[in-house]
Amino acid sequence: MPEHVVNRVVDALNARNKAVKGSRILILGLAYKPNVDDERESPSYVLMDLLNERGAKVEYYDPYIPAIKQTREHSHWAGKKSVLWNREVIETFDVVLIATNHACVNYQEVADWSQRIVDTRNAMASVKVAPGKVWKA
């Protein structure tokens, strides 16, 4: 599944004539399930690793996890902080990858502020968004 998601990110970038290498990718949701602060065994770490290996500049936003704690499996991410949630920050990313669909996230803002969205959780299904902006994964 993680490779499929990364391939969808590649597709979304290629549609704008961009490569993964050097692109800015925002992982939306680090927790392993919605509305919790537990990121242990989260697939988001695998996605971050795969995208990072391909040369992407990876950041994350999770209102429940302001900074990544030390873990055995993903110690290289320890100390990384969640980005701020505002238009100026979110607009700087080439792709927003929705990995965890927290209820407190304003998905209309995601639609309005993002250049491209790869949605692994069908979070954008009921949101008004420009055609061609959302890539389902």
N, CA, C and O atoms as a MOPAC input file, in Angstrom:
PM7 MOZYME 1SCF
protein

 N      0.80700 1    -1.20500 1     0.00000 1
 C      0.00000 1     0.00000 1     0.00000 1
 C      0.85000 1     1.27000 1     0.00000 1
 O      0.53700 1     2.19000 1    -0.75600 1
 N      1.91600 1     1.37200 1     0.81200 1
 C      2.69900 1     2.61400 1     0.79000 1
 C      3.28400 1     2.94000 1    -0.58500 1
 O      3.31400 1     4.10500 1    -0.98100 1
 N      3.75000 1     1.92400 1    -1.31400 1
 C      4.29900 1     2.17600 1    -2.65600 1
 C      3.22300 1     2.71500 1    -3.59500 1
 O      3.48900 1     3.59800 1    -4.41000 1
 N      2.01200 1     2.18100 1    -3.47700 1
 C      0.89900 1     2.67500 1    -4.30000 1
 C      0.64500 1     4.15200 1    -4.01300 1
 O      0.44500 1     4.94200 1    -4.93600 1
 N      0.65300 1     4.52000 1    -2.74100 1
 C      0.41600 1     5.91600 1    -2.35400 1
 C      1.52700 1     6.81200 1    -2.90500 1
 O      1.25200 1     7.88500 1    -3.44200 1
 N      2.75700 1     6.38100 1    -2.77500 1
 C      3.88200 1     7.15900 1    -3.30300 1
 C      3.74800 1     7.30000 1    -4.81600 1
 O      4.03800 1     8.36200 1    -5.36600 1
 N      3.31500 1     6.24800 1    -5.48800 1
 C      3.11200 1     6.32700 1    -6.94300 1
 C      2.03000 1     7.33900 1    -7.29600 1
 O      2.12400 1     8.00800 1    -8.32500 1
 N      1.01700 1     7.45700 1    -6.46500 1
 C     -0.03900 1     8.46200 1    -6.71400 1
 C      0.50700 1     9.87400 1    -6.51400 1
 O      0.12700 1    10.79800 1    -7.23300 1
 N      1.40000 1    10.03900 1    -5.53500 1
 C      2.06600 1    11.33400 1    -5.35200 1
 C      2.87700 1    11.66800 1    -6.60100 1
 O      2.84200 1    12.79800 1    -7.08700 1
 N      3.60500 1    10.68500 1    -7.11500 1
 C      4.38400 1    10.86300 1    -8.34600 1
 C      3.45600 1    11.27000 1    -9.49600 1
 O      3.76900 1    12.19100 1   -10.25100 1
 N      2.31600 1    10.58500 1    -9.62800 1
 C      1.34700 1    10.92300 1   -10.68200 1
 C      0.86100 1    12.36500 1   -10.55500 1
 O      0.79100 1    13.09900 1   -11.54000 1
 N      0.52600 1    12.75800 1    -9.32200 1
 C      0.02500 1    14.11500 1    -9.08100 1
 C      1.08500 1    15.16000 1    -9.42800 1
 O      0.77100 1    16.20100 1   -10.00400 1
 N      2.32400 1    14.88200 1    -9.07900 1
 C      3.41700 1    15.79900 1    -9.42000 1
 C      3.67700 1    15.82100 1   -10.91800 1
 O      3.85700 1    16.89000 1   -11.50000 1
 N      3.70000 1    14.65200 1   -11.54600 1
 C      3.95900 1    14.57200 1   -12.98400 1
 C      2.91100 1    15.33200 1   -13.78900 1
 O      3.21700 1    15.89400 1   -14.84000 1
 N      1.68200 1    15.34700 1   -13.29800 1
 C      0.61000 1    16.07800 1   -13.97700 1
 C      0.91700 1    17.57700 1   -14.03100 1
 O      0.35600 1    18.30400 1   -14.85100 1
 N      1.80500 1    18.02400 1   -13.15500 1
 C      2.22400 1    19.43700 1   -13.14900 1
 C      3.66400 1    19.58500 1   -13.63100 1
 O      4.29800 1    20.61800 1   -13.41800 1
 N      4.17300 1    18.53600 1   -14.28400 1
 C      5.54300 1    18.53700 1   -14.80700 1
 C      6.58500 1    18.75700 1   -13.71400 1
 O      7.57100 1    19.46700 1   -13.91400 1
 N      6.35700 1    18.14500 1   -12.57100 1
 C      7.28900 1    18.24100 1   -11.44900 1
 C      7.80600 1    16.84800 1   -11.10500 1
 O      7.10100 1    15.85100 1   -11.26400 1
 N      9.02800 1    16.79900 1   -10.63700 1
 C      9.62000 1    15.55100 1   -10.16700 1
 C      9.43500 1    15.44500 1    -8.65700 1
 O      9.22300 1    16.45100 1    -7.98000 1
 N      9.51500 1    14.24000 1    -8.13800 1
 C      9.45500 1    14.04800 1    -6.68300 1
 C     10.67900 1    14.69700 1    -6.04600 1
 O     10.57500 1    15.38200 1    -5.02800 1
 N     11.83700 1    14.47100 1    -6.65800 1
 C     13.07600 1    15.02600 1    -6.11600 1
 C     12.97500 1    16.54900 1    -6.07200 1
 O     12.76000 1    17.20800 1    -7.08900 1
 N     13.13600 1    17.08200 1    -4.87400 1
 C     13.06400 1    18.52100 1    -4.67900 1
 C     11.66800 1    19.05400 1    -4.38500 1
 O     11.52400 1    20.21100 1    -3.99000 1
 N     10.63900 1    18.23400 1    -4.57000 1
 C      9.27200 1    18.68000 1    -4.28900 1
 C      9.02000 1    18.71800 1    -2.78600 1
 O      9.60100 1    17.95500 1    -2.01400 1
 N      8.14500 1    19.62000 1    -2.40500 1
 C      7.75300 1    19.73500 1    -0.99500 1
 C      6.44500 1    18.98200 1    -0.78500 1
 O      5.42900 1    19.28500 1    -1.41000 1
 N      6.49000 1    17.98500 1     0.11400 1
 C      5.32600 1    17.13700 1     0.37100 1
 C      4.93200 1    17.29900 1     1.83700 1
 O      5.77100 1    17.20500 1     2.73200 1
 N      3.65200 1    17.54300 1     2.06400 1
 C      3.11700 1    17.62900 1     3.42000 1
 C      2.30300 1    16.37800 1     3.70800 1
 O      1.33000 1    16.09000 1     3.01100 1
 N      2.70100 1    15.63400 1     4.73500 1
 C      1.91500 1    14.49600 1     5.20200 1
 C      0.90100 1    15.04400 1     6.19300 1
 O      1.27500 1    15.59800 1     7.22700 1
 N     -0.36500 1    14.89400 1     5.88400 1
 C     -1.42000 1    15.37500 1     6.77400 1
 C     -1.88900 1    14.20800 1     7.63600 1
 O     -2.61300 1    13.32400 1     7.17700 1
 N     -1.46100 1    14.22600 1     8.89100 1
 C     -1.81600 1    13.16800 1     9.82800 1
 C     -0.68600 1    12.19300 1    10.04200 1
 O     -0.32000 1    11.44300 1     9.13700 1
 N     -0.13000 1    12.20100 1    11.24400 1
 C      0.94200 1    11.27400 1    11.59200 1
 C      0.42200 1    10.14600 1    12.47600 1
 O      0.99600 1     9.05800 1    12.50000 1
 N     -0.65700 1    10.40300 1    13.19600 1
 C     -1.23000 1     9.38600 1    14.08400 1
 C     -1.67800 1     8.17200 1    13.27600 1
 O     -2.02100 1     8.28600 1    12.09900 1
 N     -1.66900 1     7.01000 1    13.92400 1
 C     -2.01100 1     5.78100 1    13.19000 1
 C     -3.50200 1     5.65500 1    12.91800 1
 O     -3.90400 1     4.86000 1    12.06800 1
 N     -4.34200 1     6.43000 1    13.62900 1
 C     -5.77300 1     6.47000 1    13.32200 1
 C     -6.31200 1     7.84600 1    13.69400 1
 O     -5.66200 1     8.57900 1    14.44000 1
 N     -7.48200 1     8.20800 1    13.19200 1
 C     -8.01900 1     9.55200 1    13.41900 1
 C     -8.25400 1     9.86700 1    14.89200 1
 O     -8.63100 1     9.01000 1    15.69000 1
 N     -8.01400 1    11.13100 1    15.21300 1
 C     -8.40100 1    11.73900 1    16.48900 1
 C     -7.69100 1    11.16400 1    17.70800 1
 O     -8.24700 1    11.16700 1    18.80700 1
 N     -6.47300 1    10.67300 1    17.52500 1
 C     -5.65400 1    10.19500 1    18.63800 1
 C     -4.24600 1    10.77500 1    18.50200 1
 O     -3.86700 1    11.28500 1    17.44700 1
 N     -3.47900 1    10.68500 1    19.59500 1
 C     -2.10900 1    11.20400 1    19.56100 1
 C     -1.06700 1    10.09200 1    19.56300 1
 O      0.08300 1    10.31700 1    19.94200 1
 N     -1.45500 1     8.91700 1    19.15100 1
 C     -0.56300 1     7.75700 1    19.14500 1
 C     -0.06400 1     7.50500 1    17.72900 1
 O     -0.83100 1     7.12400 1    16.84600 1
 N      1.23100 1     7.72400 1    17.52600 1
 C      1.78600 1     7.52700 1    16.19400 1
 C      2.57300 1     6.23700 1    16.04900 1
 O      3.17000 1     5.98900 1    15.00100 1
 N      2.58200 1     5.42100 1    17.08200 1
 C      3.30500 1     4.14900 1    16.98800 1
 C      2.73400 1     3.31400 1    15.84700 1
 O      1.51900 1     3.21500 1    15.68000 1
 N      3.61400 1     2.72600 1    15.08100 1
 C      3.24100 1     1.87100 1    13.94700 1
 C      2.41400 1     2.60200 1    12.88500 1
 O      1.66700 1     1.97600 1    12.13200 1
 N      2.55200 1     3.90200 1    12.83200 1
 C      1.82400 1     4.68300 1    11.83900 1
 C      2.40200 1     4.45500 1    10.44900 1
 O      3.62100 1     4.49800 1    10.27600 1
 N      1.55100 1     4.21500 1     9.45600 1
 C      2.04100 1     4.08500 1     8.07700 1
 C      2.61400 1     5.39700 1     7.53900 1
 O      3.32300 1     5.39500 1     6.53300 1
 N      2.31600 1     6.50800 1     8.19900 1
 C      2.84500 1     7.79700 1     7.75300 1
 C      4.36600 1     7.80700 1     7.77800 1
 O      4.99300 1     8.43400 1     6.92400 1
 N      4.96700 1     7.12200 1     8.74800 1
 C      6.43000 1     7.05700 1     8.80300 1
 C      7.00300 1     6.37600 1     7.56000 1
 O      8.01300 1     6.81800 1     7.01300 1
 N      6.35700 1     5.31000 1     7.12500 1
 C      6.81900 1     4.60400 1     5.92200 1
 C      6.70100 1     5.53000 1     4.71300 1
 O      7.60500 1     5.58900 1     3.88000 1
 N      5.58800 1     6.24900 1     4.62200 1
 C      5.41100 1     7.18800 1     3.51000 1
 C      6.47700 1     8.27600 1     3.54900 1
 O      7.04300 1     8.63100 1     2.51500 1
 N      6.75100 1     8.80100 1     4.73300 1
 C      7.78000 1     9.83000 1     4.87600 1
 C      9.13700 1     9.29700 1     4.43600 1
 O      9.87900 1     9.97900 1     3.72900 1
 N      9.45800 1     8.07900 1     4.85400 1
 C     10.73600 1     7.46800 1     4.47900 1
 C     10.83800 1     7.28000 1     2.96300 1
 O     11.84700 1     7.64100 1     2.35800 1
 N      9.79700 1     6.72000 1     2.35300 1
 C      9.81800 1     6.45600 1     0.91400 1
 C      9.95200 1     7.74800 1     0.10100 1
 O     10.71100 1     7.80800 1    -0.86600 1
 N      9.21100 1     8.76700 1     0.50200 1
 C      9.28000 1    10.04200 1    -0.21500 1
 C     10.63400 1    10.71500 1     0.00300 1
 O     11.20500 1    11.29100 1    -0.92300 1
 N     11.13600 1    10.63900 1     1.22000 1
 C     12.44900 1    11.20200 1     1.53800 1
 C     13.54500 1    10.50800 1     0.71000 1
 O     14.45200 1    11.16400 1     0.19700 1
 N     13.44900 1     9.18200 1     0.58700 1
 C     14.42500 1     8.42500 1    -0.20700 1
 C     14.41500 1     8.83600 1    -1.67400 1
 O     15.43100 1     8.73200 1    -2.36100 1
 N     13.27500 1     9.29800 1    -2.14700 1
 C     13.15700 1     9.73700 1    -3.55000 1
 C     13.54800 1    11.20400 1    -3.72300 1
 O     13.45100 1    11.75100 1    -4.82200 1
 N     13.98700 1    11.83600 1    -2.64000 1
 C     14.48100 1    13.20700 1    -2.74000 1
 C     13.47100 1    14.29100 1    -2.43000 1
 O     13.76400 1    15.47200 1    -2.61500 1
 N     12.28500 1    13.92100 1    -1.96200 1
 C     11.28200 1    14.92800 1    -1.59900 1
 C     11.65800 1    15.57800 1    -0.27200 1
 O     12.32900 1    14.97700 1     0.56700 1
 N     11.21400 1    16.80700 1    -0.10600 1
 C     11.35300 1    17.50600 1     1.16700 1
 C     10.04600 1    17.27200 1     1.91800 1
 O      9.00900 1    17.83100 1     1.55800 1
 N     10.09700 1    16.44700 1     2.95900 1
 C      8.88900 1    15.97400 1     3.63400 1
 C      8.68800 1    16.69500 1     4.97000 1
 O      9.60200 1    16.78800 1     5.79000 1
 N      7.48500 1    17.19300 1     5.16100 1
 C      7.05500 1    17.78200 1     6.42800 1
 C      5.74700 1    17.09900 1     6.80900 1
 O      5.18800 1    16.32800 1     6.02800 1
 N      5.26900 1    17.38800 1     8.01200 1
 C      3.98400 1    16.82900 1     8.41800 1
 C      3.19200 1    17.85300 1     9.21300 1
 O      3.74500 1    18.78800 1     9.79100 1
 N      1.87700 1    17.64700 1     9.22400 1
 C      0.98400 1    18.41000 1    10.09200 1
 C      0.08400 1    17.41300 1    10.79800 1
 O     -0.57700 1    16.59000 1    10.16400 1
 N      0.06800 1    17.50300 1    12.13000 1
 C     -0.85200 1    16.69300 1    12.92400 1
 C     -1.15000 1    17.47100 1    14.20100 1
 O     -0.25500 1    17.69500 1    15.01600 1
 N     -2.41600 1    17.88600 1    14.38100 1
 C     -2.75900 1    18.67900 1    15.56500 1
 C     -2.59300 1    17.91000 1    16.87200 1
 O     -2.51700 1    18.51900 1    17.93900 1
 N     -2.53600 1    16.59800 1    16.80400 1
 C     -2.39200 1    15.77000 1    18.00300 1
 C     -0.92900 1    15.44600 1    18.32500 1
 O     -0.61900 1    14.99400 1    19.42700 1
 N     -0.04700 1    15.67600 1    17.37500 1
 C      1.36900 1    15.32600 1    17.55500 1
 C      2.22600 1    16.53400 1    17.16200 1
 O      2.66100 1    16.63500 1    16.01500 1
 N      2.47000 1    17.44800 1    18.10500 1
 C      3.22700 1    18.65800 1    17.78600 1
 C      4.69600 1    18.40500 1    17.45300 1
 O      5.31200 1    19.18200 1    16.72400 1
 N      5.25800 1    17.31600 1    17.98700 1
 C      6.64300 1    16.93900 1    17.67200 1
 C      6.75600 1    15.42000 1    17.73000 1
 O      6.07300 1    14.76200 1    18.51500 1
 N      7.62200 1    14.88100 1    16.89300 1
 C      7.79800 1    13.42600 1    16.83700 1
 C      8.67400 1    12.97600 1    18.00200 1
 O      9.76600 1    13.49400 1    18.23400 1
 N      8.15200 1    12.00000 1    18.71400 1
 C      8.89700 1    11.43300 1    19.84400 1
 C      9.90700 1    10.40600 1    19.35000 1
 O      9.82900 1     9.92200 1    18.22000 1
 N     10.84600 1    10.09100 1    20.21500 1
 C     11.84000 1     9.07000 1    19.90500 1
 C     11.15700 1     7.70500 1    19.78500 1
 O     10.40300 1     7.30500 1    20.67200 1
 N     11.41700 1     7.00400 1    18.70200 1
 C     10.92200 1     5.64400 1    18.52300 1
 C     12.08100 1     4.76900 1    18.06000 1
 O     13.05500 1     5.26200 1    17.49200 1
 N     11.96800 1     3.50300 1    18.30300 1
 C     13.02000 1     2.57800 1    17.89800 1
 C     13.10600 1     2.48200 1    16.37800 1
 O     14.19600 1     2.52000 1    15.80700 1
 N     11.95900 1     2.35900 1    15.73300 1
 C     11.93900 1     2.11900 1    14.29100 1
 C     12.20600 1     3.36800 1    13.44900 1
 O     12.73200 1     3.26900 1    12.34100 1
 N     11.84400 1     4.54000 1    13.97200 1
 C     11.92600 1     5.76500 1    13.16800 1
 C     12.65500 1     6.87700 1    13.91700 1
 O     12.21400 1     8.02600 1    13.91800 1
 N     13.75000 1     6.53600 1    14.54000 1
 C     14.47700 1     7.49500 1    15.37200 1
 C     14.99800 1     8.69700 1    14.59000 1
 O     15.20800 1     9.76900 1    15.15800 1
 N     15.20700 1     8.51700 1    13.28300 1
 C     15.71600 1     9.62200 1    12.46500 1
 C     14.71600 1    10.77200 1    12.32500 1
 O     15.10500 1    11.86900 1    11.92400 1
 N     13.44400 1    10.55000 1    12.64400 1
 C     12.44100 1    11.61000 1    12.58300 1
 C     12.23900 1    12.29700 1    13.93900 1
 O     11.54500 1    13.31000 1    14.01600 1
 N     12.83300 1    11.76200 1    14.99800 1
 C     12.63900 1    12.30100 1    16.35900 1
 C     12.98400 1    13.78800 1    16.40100 1
 O     14.00500 1    14.22500 1    15.87000 1
 N     12.10900 1    14.54400 1    17.04500 1
 C     12.31500 1    15.97600 1    17.20100 1
 C     11.70800 1    16.82000 1    16.09300 1
 O     11.56900 1    18.03300 1    16.25100 1
 N     11.34300 1    16.19800 1    14.96700 1
 C     10.71900 1    16.96300 1    13.87400 1
 C      9.38200 1    17.49300 1    14.35500 1
 O      8.60900 1    16.77400 1    14.98800 1
 N      9.11400 1    18.75600 1    14.05100 1
 C      7.89100 1    19.40800 1    14.52400 1
 C      6.85000 1    19.53100 1    13.41700 1
 O      7.17800 1    19.67800 1    12.24000 1
 N      5.60900 1    19.46800 1    13.82500 1
 C      4.49200 1    19.69800 1    12.91800 1
 C      4.55700 1    21.13100 1    12.39700 1
 O      4.87600 1    22.05100 1    13.15000 1
 N      4.25800 1    21.32200 1    11.11900 1
 C      4.22400 1    22.67400 1    10.55700 1
 C      3.00900 1    23.42700 1    11.10500 1
 O      2.06500 1    22.82200 1    11.61500 1
 N      3.05000 1    24.72700 1    10.99400 1
 C      1.90500 1    25.55000 1    11.38100 1
 C      0.79200 1    25.35800 1    10.35400 1
 O      1.04900 1    25.10000 1     9.17800 1
 N     -0.43900 1    25.48700 1    10.82000 1
 C     -1.58200 1    25.36700 1     9.91500 1
 C     -2.07200 1    26.76000 1     9.55800 1
 O     -2.84000 1    27.36900 1    10.30400 1
 N     -1.62600 1    27.26000 1     8.41800 1
 C     -2.14500 1    28.51900 1     7.88400 1
 C     -1.89300 1    28.53700 1     6.38000 1
 O     -1.08300 1    27.76800 1     5.86200 1
 N     -2.58400 1    29.40700 1     5.70700 1
 C     -2.52400 1    29.46700 1     4.24400 1
 C     -1.09700 1    29.65100 1     3.73800 1
 O     -0.68300 1    28.97300 1     2.79800 1
 N     -0.34100 1    30.56300 1     4.35300 1
 C      1.01100 1    30.86700 1     3.89100 1
 C      1.89900 1    29.62800 1     3.91500 1
 O      2.72400 1    29.44100 1     3.02100 1
 N      1.73800 1    28.78200 1     4.92400 1
 C      2.55700 1    27.56700 1     5.03600 1
 C      2.05700 1    26.49500 1     4.07000 1
 O      2.84500 1    25.92800 1     3.31400 1
 N      0.76600 1    26.21700 1     4.09000 1
 C      0.21900 1    25.10300 1     3.30300 1
 C      0.39000 1    25.34500 1     1.80200 1
 O      0.61400 1    24.39800 1     1.04700 1
 N      0.29000 1    26.58300 1     1.36900 1
 C      0.44400 1    26.88700 1    -0.05900 1
 C      1.85000 1    26.59700 1    -0.58600 1
 O      2.03700 1    26.48700 1    -1.79700 1
 N      2.83100 1    26.47200 1     0.29100 1
 C      4.20700 1    26.23900 1    -0.15700 1
 C      4.46400 1    24.78800 1    -0.56700 1
 O      5.50900 1    24.49200 1    -1.14600 1
 N      3.53500 1    23.88300 1    -0.27700 1
 C      3.74500 1    22.46900 1    -0.58700 1
 C      3.22200 1    22.13400 1    -1.97600 1
 O      2.18300 1    22.63200 1    -2.40900 1
 N      3.97100 1    21.27500 1    -2.66200 1
 C      3.55300 1    20.83300 1    -3.99300 1
 C      2.41100 1    19.83400 1    -3.91100 1
 O      1.54200 1    19.80400 1    -4.78200 1
 N      2.41400 1    19.01300 1    -2.85800 1
 C      1.35700 1    18.02100 1    -2.63600 1
 C      1.07000 1    17.92700 1    -1.14300 1
 O      1.98600 1    17.91700 1    -0.32000 1
 N     -0.21500 1    17.86000 1    -0.80800 1
 C     -0.64600 1    17.50500 1     0.53900 1
 C     -1.15800 1    16.07800 1     0.46300 1
 O     -2.09600 1    15.77900 1    -0.27600 1
 N     -0.53300 1    15.20600 1     1.23100 1
 C     -0.89000 1    13.78600 1     1.25300 1
 C     -1.68000 1    13.50800 1     2.52500 1
 O     -1.12500 1    13.54100 1     3.62300 1
 N     -2.97000 1    13.23300 1     2.37900 1
 C     -3.82300 1    12.95600 1     3.54200 1
 C     -3.64100 1    11.50100 1     3.93900 1
 O     -4.09900 1    10.59000 1     3.24900 1
 N     -2.95500 1    11.29600 1     5.08000 1
 C     -2.67200 1     9.95200 1     5.56700 1
 C     -3.57100 1     9.55800 1     6.73300 1
 O     -3.87100 1     8.37900 1     6.91800 1
 N     -3.99800 1    10.53800 1     7.51300 1
 C     -4.91500 1    10.30800 1     8.63600 1
 C     -5.96100 1    11.41000 1     8.57800 1
 O     -5.61400 1    12.58900 1     8.50200 1
 N     -7.21600 1    11.04700 1     8.61200 1
 C     -8.28900 1    12.03900 1     8.47000 1
 C     -8.85500 1    12.44800 1     9.83800 1
 O     -9.90800 1    11.96800 1    10.25700 1
 N     -8.13300 1    13.34100 1    10.52100 1
 C     -8.59300 1    13.86700 1    11.80300 1
 C     -9.84000 1    14.73100 1    11.59400 1
 O     -9.91200 1    15.51000 1    10.64400 1
 N    -10.81200 1    14.58700 1    12.48500 1
 C    -12.06700 1    15.33800 1    12.38300 1
 C    -11.86800 1    16.84000 1    12.56700 1
 O    -12.65200 1    17.62900 1    12.04000 1
 N    -10.83900 1    17.25000 1    13.30100 1
 C    -10.63200 1    18.67000 1    13.59000 1
 C     -9.95700 1    19.43400 1    12.45100 1
 O     -9.83800 1    20.65700 1    12.52800 1
 N     -9.51700 1    18.75400 1    11.40800 1
 C     -8.88600 1    19.42900 1    10.27800 1
 C     -9.97300 1    20.03000 1     9.39100 1
 O    -10.98700 1    19.38900 1     9.11400 1
 N     -9.75600 1    21.24800 1     8.95700 1
 C    -10.69000 1    21.91800 1     8.06200 1
 C    -10.33100 1    21.51700 1     6.62600 1
 O     -9.39800 1    22.06400 1     6.03700 1
 N    -11.06900 1    20.57400 1     6.07900 1
 C    -10.74200 1    20.04900 1     4.75700 1
 C    -11.09900 1    21.02500 1     3.63800 1
 O    -10.58800 1    20.89800 1     2.52500 1
 N    -11.96400 1    21.99000 1     3.91400 1
 C    -12.19900 1    23.03900 1     2.91600 1
 C    -10.95000 1    23.90100 1     2.78200 1
 O    -10.61400 1    24.34400 1     1.68300 1
 N    -10.25400 1    24.14500 1     3.90700 1
 C     -8.98000 1    24.86700 1     3.83100 1
 C     -7.95400 1    24.05400 1     3.05200 1
 O     -7.18700 1    24.61000 1     2.26600 1
 N     -7.93500 1    22.74700 1     3.26500 1
 C     -7.03300 1    21.88400 1     2.49300 1
 C     -7.31400 1    22.08200 1     1.00500 1
 O     -6.38700 1    22.25700 1     0.21400 1
 N     -8.57900 1    22.05300 1     0.62600 1
 C     -8.97100 1    22.21800 1    -0.77700 1
 C     -8.56600 1    23.59400 1    -1.31000 1
 O     -8.06300 1    23.70500 1    -2.42800 1
 N     -8.78300 1    24.62600 1    -0.52000 1
 C     -8.52400 1    25.99400 1    -0.96500 1
 C     -7.03500 1    26.33800 1    -0.99600 1
 O     -6.59700 1    27.10400 1    -1.85500 1
 N     -6.26100 1    25.78600 1    -0.08000 1
 C     -4.86500 1    26.19000 1     0.08500 1
 C     -3.86700 1    25.29900 1    -0.62700 1
 O     -2.73000 1    25.71700 1    -0.84700 1
 N     -4.25100 1    24.08800 1    -0.99500 1
 C     -3.29700 1    23.11600 1    -1.54500 1
 C     -3.21400 1    23.20700 1    -3.05600 1
 O     -4.19000 1    23.52200 1    -3.73600 1
 N     -2.00700 1    22.91800 1    -3.57000 1
 C     -1.81500 1    22.86000 1    -5.01800 1
 C     -2.35000 1    21.54900 1    -5.58300 1
 O     -3.04300 1    21.53300 1    -6.60100 1
 N     -2.01800 1    20.44300 1    -4.90200 1
 C     -2.47200 1    19.09600 1    -5.25800 1
 C     -2.71000 1    18.34200 1    -3.96900 1
 O     -2.04900 1    18.60000 1    -2.96300 1
 N     -3.64800 1    17.41100 1    -3.99300 1
 C     -3.98900 1    16.61100 1    -2.81800 1
 C     -4.01900 1    15.14800 1    -3.23100 1
 O     -4.65500 1    14.78200 1    -4.21900 1
 N     -3.31900 1    14.31000 1    -2.45900 1
 C     -3.43400 1    12.86300 1    -2.61700 1
 C     -4.16000 1    12.38800 1    -1.36700 1
 O     -3.66400 1    12.53100 1    -0.25000 1
 N     -5.33500 1    11.82300 1    -1.57300 1
 C     -6.24400 1    11.47900 1    -0.47400 1
 C     -6.32600 1     9.96200 1    -0.30500 1
 O     -6.90600 1     9.26200 1    -1.13500 1
 N     -5.73400 1     9.46700 1     0.78500 1
 C     -5.77200 1     8.02700 1     1.05500 1
 C     -6.95400 1     7.64300 1     1.93700 1
 O     -7.17200 1     6.45500 1     2.17500 1
 N     -7.71600 1     8.60400 1     2.42500 1
 C     -8.78800 1     8.34300 1     3.38600 1
 C    -10.16500 1     8.83500 1     2.93800 1
 O    -11.11000 1     8.83200 1     3.72700 1
 N    -10.28000 1     9.25200 1     1.69400 1
 C    -11.54700 1     9.76800 1     1.16200 1
 C    -12.05100 1    10.95700 1     1.97400 1
 O    -13.25700 1    11.18800 1     2.06500 1
 N    -11.12800 1    11.70500 1     2.56100 1
 C    -11.47700 1    12.86200 1     3.39000 1
 C    -12.05400 1    14.01100 1     2.57500 1
 O    -12.77200 1    14.85500 1     3.11100 1
 N    -11.74300 1    14.04700 1     1.28000 1
 C    -12.18000 1    15.15800 1     0.43300 1
 C    -13.50200 1    14.87800 1    -0.28600 1
 O    -13.95500 1    15.69500 1    -1.08700 1
 N    -14.11700 1    13.74000 1    -0.00600 1
 C    -15.31800 1    13.30800 1    -0.74900 1
 C    -16.44700 1    14.33300 1    -0.71500 1
 O    -17.12000 1    14.52800 1    -1.72800 1
 N    -16.67000 1    14.98000 1     0.40000 1
 C    -17.79300 1    15.91600 1     0.50600 1
 C    -17.35400 1    17.38100 1     0.49900 1
 O    -18.12200 1    18.27000 1     0.86800 1
 N    -16.10900 1    17.62300 1     0.07700 1
 C    -15.55800 1    18.97700 1     0.07300 1
 C    -15.58200 1    19.53000 1    -1.34300 1
 O    -15.29400 1    18.82100 1    -2.30700 1
 N    -15.93200 1    20.80700 1    -1.45200 1
 C    -15.93100 1    21.46600 1    -2.74800 1
 C    -14.48000 1    21.75500 1    -3.13700 1
 O    -13.77700 1    22.50100 1    -2.45500 1
 N    -14.04800 1    21.15600 1    -4.23900 1
 C    -12.65100 1    21.28300 1    -4.65700 1
 C    -12.58000 1    21.37900 1    -6.17900 1
 O    -13.39800 1    20.79400 1    -6.88900 1
 N    -11.59700 1    22.11800 1    -6.66300 1
 C    -11.43400 1    22.30000 1    -8.10400 1
 C    -11.18700 1    20.95200 1    -8.78400 1
 O    -10.49900 1    20.09600 1    -8.22900 1
 N    -11.74600 1    20.76000 1    -9.98300 1
 C    -11.53600 1    19.50600 1   -10.70600 1
 C    -10.04100 1    19.25500 1   -10.95400 1
 O     -9.28600 1    20.17500 1   -11.26700 1
 N     -9.63900 1    17.99600 1   -10.80800 1
 C     -8.27100 1    17.60300 1   -11.06500 1
 C     -7.28800 1    17.86900 1    -9.94800 1
 O     -6.09900 1    17.58600 1   -10.09600 1
 N     -7.75100 1    18.40600 1    -8.83600 1
 C     -6.86600 1    18.74700 1    -7.73400 1
 C     -6.64100 1    17.57400 1    -6.77900 1
 O     -5.58900 1    17.48000 1    -6.14600 1
 N     -7.63200 1    16.67800 1    -6.67300 1
 C     -7.54100 1    15.55100 1    -5.73800 1
 C     -7.24000 1    14.27000 1    -6.49200 1
 O     -7.88100 1    13.93800 1    -7.48900 1
 N     -6.24000 1    13.56100 1    -5.98100 1
 C     -5.86000 1    12.25500 1    -6.51400 1
 C     -6.13800 1    11.23700 1    -5.41800 1
 O     -5.56400 1    11.31200 1    -4.33200 1
 N     -7.02200 1    10.28500 1    -5.70700 1
 C     -7.34700 1     9.25900 1    -4.71100 1
 C     -6.27300 1     8.17600 1    -4.71700 1
 O     -5.73300 1     7.80300 1    -5.75900 1
 N     -5.99000 1     7.69000 1    -3.51900 1
 C     -4.99600 1     6.61500 1    -3.39900 1
 C     -5.50200 1     5.55800 1    -2.44800 1
 O     -4.81500 1     4.56500 1    -2.20700 1

